[in-house]
Amino acid sequence: MFSKKNNKELNLDYLIVLFPLVIYGFYKNYFIVYNRGLITLIDIVKQIIIFLLVVAIAILIPLLVNVLQNRKWYDGILKDYTLPLAIIFFLIMPVKYNKLVFLIILAVFVCLNNFLKVNKFPFNRIAILQVLTLLILRQIGGIAYESVYESTKELSFTLFDSFFGRSVMNFGTTNIFLILCGFAYLTYRGYYKKEIPLIITLTYLVSGTGINLMLHKDLFVIFRTLITTNILFSTIFVATIPFYSPYTKEGTIIYSILIGLFTSIFSIYFSLNEAIFVIIFIVSLLNPLLDKVVLKIKEDRNSENK
């Protein structure tokens, strides 16, 4: 479970595992497309600027908040989790969307995130942020998950292609190999809640197999969906955010099982590229209740044993 390592280390470790995904997102969606002559160098530079603005917003707004609250300007900046959250938000965006609206939404989120206390609002903020952002962007210019090259060609991807990132998904969530490498690194570091993605994935595969058997559907769809949608990225990097997931062992297990179960059910009717964030948000609303019930049960047991 989450140990008491300081947030500075947590920040650094998450940045280490997210950075390769950022690089691959640029490579797949921009550099490859540029080499095929479908976009210009200016298009690449624009997207790099967007990423730099994401980083700037995540760093400068907390600095400004500290000044406004009469604290030292650097207070908590290196220990704050805002930068990894902003980069995760950047990675889970579609390939094409209104960049200005995205930056405005991110700036508002960072402001609110610095003022709202986690213990009073413990739900998964990055999940609900993604859901609301997609709803807004669909009304303002629309969104697209395909790169320029993918939208002009009729492509067919194997599971091998998808495993190494050659598939249509969000900007930086396609490379399953890099995602699993990030999971292995965070697990090695010791503080990471590795139980969450493991239990979610196992629950999804078991319950999904049962549902598909009852509906007489192809069982291979369960595994293919796991590789070709945002399930792994979301369960490894979004559902495990320490501040937005249960802190008790039993609460964490229930939380993970619920996400896995709802994921298998939702996969029948919805695209999990977006639905997975709805699921994580809904289940995260139960976090305080799960921890409270678990602690209450433990307290009652301890009273009986005395």
N, C-alpha and C positions, 0 to 999 in steps of 0.2 A: 504494500500500500504506500501512499504518499508519505515520505519521511520528511524530517525537518531540515532538509537542505535549504540554503537561502535562495531567494528568488532570482538572485543574480546568476547563479549556476543554471537554474531552470530556464531563464531567458536565453542564455548562451546555448544550451543544449538544443532547445527548440529551433533556434536560428540555424544551428549547424545542420539539422536534418531537413529544414525547410528550404535552405538555400539551393541545394541540388535540384529541387522541384521547380524553383523559380527559373533556374538556368535551362532546364529541359523544356519548360513552358515556352520560353523565348525561342529555343532551338526549333521545336516542333511547329509552333504557330507563326513564326516570323522568319527565322533564318532559312529554313528549308523552302518556305514560300518565296522568299527573296531570291534564292538561287534558281528558282524556276521562272523568275522574271514576272511574277504576278503582283508584287508590291515593290515599293521603292525603299531606298535607305532611310528616307524621311519617315516612313511608316514605322520602321524599327525604332528610330530615335524617339518618336512620339510615345511609343509604348514604354521605352526605358524611362522617359521623363515621368510618365504616369507612375511607374514603380517607385522612382525616387521621391515623388510627391507623397506617395503612400507612407514611405519611411519618414519623410519630413513631418507629415501630419502626426504620426504616431509618437514622434519625439518632441516636437515643438509645442503642441497643445498642452501636454502635461507640464512642460516648463512654465507656460503661461498661467496655468491653473495654480501652480505653486506660488507664483508671484502675486496673483490675485488673493490668495489665501494667506499672504504674509509669511510664507515658509521659505526656506532656502530654495533657490531656483532648481538645484540639482537633487533635492530631497526625494528619494525613492525612484529616481529615473532609471537607474541601473537595475533596480529590483522590481520595477513595474512590468506587468505582463502585456502592456499595450502593443508593443512592437510585434511580438509573435502573433497576436490576435489580428493585427492589421495585415500582416503578410498572409496569414491563413485566409482572411477575407479576400485578398487579392487573388490567391490561387484558386479559390472556389467560384470565381466569377466566370461567366461565359467568355468566349473568345471575342465576340463582337457585342458591344453595348455602348450606351451613352457614358463616356468617360467623365464628363463634367458632373453629371448627376451622381455618379459613383463616388467621386471625390467629396462632394458636398455631404452625401450620406455618411461617408467614413468620418469626416470631420465632426459631424453632429454626434455620431456614435462615440468617438473618442472623448468628446466633451462630457457627454452623459456618463460614460464609463468611469470618468475620473470623479464625478460627483456622487454617483449612486453607490451606496455601500453594498458589498457582496452579501453580507449576512441578512440584509433586508430584501434583496432582489437576487436570489441565488440561482435563478433559471439560466439556461445556456444562452447567453446574449449573442454569441456569434451565429448560432443556429437561427434564432428569430430575426437577426439582422439580415441574414441571407434570404430568408423567406420574404420579408418585407421589401428588400431591395429588388428582388426579381419581379415582385408584383408591380413595383413602381416603374422599373425599366421596361416591362412589357407594354406599359401605357405610353412610354416616352421613347419612341424610336425602335422598340423591339430588341430582342436578343438573338444570338445565334451561337451554337456550340461548335460549328465547323469553321476551320480556317478557310482562307480564300481558295486555297488549292482543293481542300476537301469538298467545298461547296460547288466546285466546277467539274468534279469528276465523280463517277459512280464507282466507289471503292468497296472492296470486300476485305474485312479484317479477320484473321484467324485468332485463336486464343493466344498463340505465341506473339502475334503482333500486339495484341492488347496488353499482354503481360509486360512488354517492354515499351509501352507508351504510344504505339501507333494505332490509335483509335480516336473516335470522336467523343469528347467529354468536356469538362471544364478546363480552363486555361492551364492549370498546373496539377491536375489530379489524375492524369492518364497513365503515368508510369508506375505500375504496380511493383516492379522490381525496386525502384528507389523508395517507394512508400514502405515496403517491407524491410529494406535496409535501415530506414529511419526508425522503424519499430524495434528492430534488433538493437540499434544503438541506444535508444531510450530505455529499453529493458535492461541492458547492460549497466546503465548508469545507476539503477537501483531504486530511484524514487518514483519512477513512472508507474501509473496504474495499468499494468499490462493485463490484469485480469479482465478489464472492461472489453477491449477488442476481442480477446480470446473467447469470452463467454458469449458476447454478441454474435460472433461468427459461428460458433458451435450451435447456438440456439437457432440462428437463421437457417443453417444447413439442415438441422434435424426437423424443425417445424416446417420448413419449406418443402422438404422431402415428403413429409406426411400430408401436407395440403395438396401437393401435386399428385400424389398417389390417389387421394380421394377424388380429385378432379380429372384423373386420367390424363395428366399432362406429361410432357417430356421431362424427366428428372434432371437431364443435363442442363436445362434452363437455369436451375438454381445456381450451379457452379459458374455458368457463363455470365449470369447477372452479377455475381460477386466480383468477377474480373473486369467487366465492361461498364460498371457504374461507379458512383461515388461511395459505395458502402465501405470499402477498406480505408480510404482516406478519411472519411468522416468519423468512423469508429476509432481510428488510431490517433487522430489529431484534434478532433472536435469534441467527441463524447468524453474524452479523457481529461479535458481541461480541469485542473485540480479545484479551482474555485467554483466550478459549475457542475460538479458531480458529488455524490454522497461521500462522506468521510468515514463512515462505518463499513466494516467488511461485509456484513450481511446486507446493508443498504446498497452497497456497490453491486453485489451479486443480483439482487432483485432488479435494480436499475438496468443492468446489462441484459438480463433475461427479457425484460419488457421491451427493450429496444430491438433485440433480435427477433422476438415474436411478432411485434408490429411490423418490422421490416419484411418478414416473410409474407404477411397478410397484404401489406401495401403493394408488394411486388406484383401481385396478381392484377391490380387495377391501375397502378400509377407508375410513372417513370421515377426510379429511385435516385436519379441524378438530383432531383429537387425534393422528392418526398422524404428522403432520409433526414433532411434538416428539420422538417416538420415533426418527424417522429422524435428526434433528439430533443427538440424544444418541449414538446408535450410531456415526455417522460421526465425531463429535468424539472418540471413544475412540481413533481412529487418528491424531489430530493429532501426538503425539510421534513416532510411527513415520514419518509422512509427512515431517516436517521432518528427522528423522535420516537417512532414505534420501536425500533431496534433497541435504543437506549432504555426505553420504558420496560421492555421485556427483560433486559439484562438486570435492571434495577429490581424488578419484582422477583427474579430468580435469586438474586443476592440476598434479598430480604427473607425469602423462604428458607435459605440455607443457614441463616444465622440462628 
